[in-house]
Amino acid sequence: MCEANVFVIDTEPSEANPGELFLEAVDEIVPEGENLWRLTSIFGEQKTIIGRIHSMHLVDHRILFQRAAT
C-alpha cells in the first residue's frame, strides 16, 4: 500500500499539535492552481485544500499541509 493520510496545520507542527486529519488513504495529489490542491483517496473521495505541502513522511504514510494564510 502506497497511500498516505493527509493532515493539516495552521502553525508549525509539534508533539502537542501534530495536525488535524484531513483525508485518509490519499492516492493522488494534483495541483489545481497556486496553493490549490485536489486530493483523491483510494476510495474515490475527493477534497481540495488551499495551502502548501509542509512535509512528507512516506515511511509513516503521512503528508502534512499548512493552510494558506487568509
N, C-alpha and C positions, 0 to 999 in steps of 0.2 A: 504494500500500500504506500502510495507516494503523496497522498493528500495531507493537508495541514489545517489546523484550526487557526482562524484569524481573530486576533484580539485588537482592541483599540484603546488608546490612551489619550488624555488631554495634556498631560505633563510628562516629564521623564518617568520611566517605569522604575519601580523599586520593589523590594520584597513586600512592603505594605500595600503597594498599588501595582500589581503585575499586569493590569489591563482587564478590560471587560470583554467577554466572549461576544464576537460579532457574528461569526458564521462558522459552523463546523464542517469538516471534511471538504475543504476547498480544493478543487482540482484545477481551476483555471483563474488567472488574474489577468485582465486585459485593460490597458489604459484607454480611456474614452475621451480624454482631454487633459488640460493642465490640472493636475491634482485630483482627477476624477477617475475612479477605477470601478470596473464591473467584475464582481466575484461570482463564480459558479461552483456549486458543490457537486459532489458525485451523485447526489440525489436530484439534480436539476434545479435546485433552488438558486435564484439569482438575487444579489443585492448590489447596490452601488454605495461607494463611500467617497467622501471628499477629504483628502489628506495626502500624506506621503508615507512610503514604507520606511519605518524606523529601523527595523531589524528583522532578520530571518534566521531562525534556528531550525534547520532542516532535520537534524537528528532528533530533535524534540517535537517535530511536526508542528511548529509554531511560527506564525508570521505576525509581526506587530506593526500596526499602522498608527500614526499620530494624526489626529484630526487637524484639519486646517483651521487656523485662527479666523474667527469671523469678525 
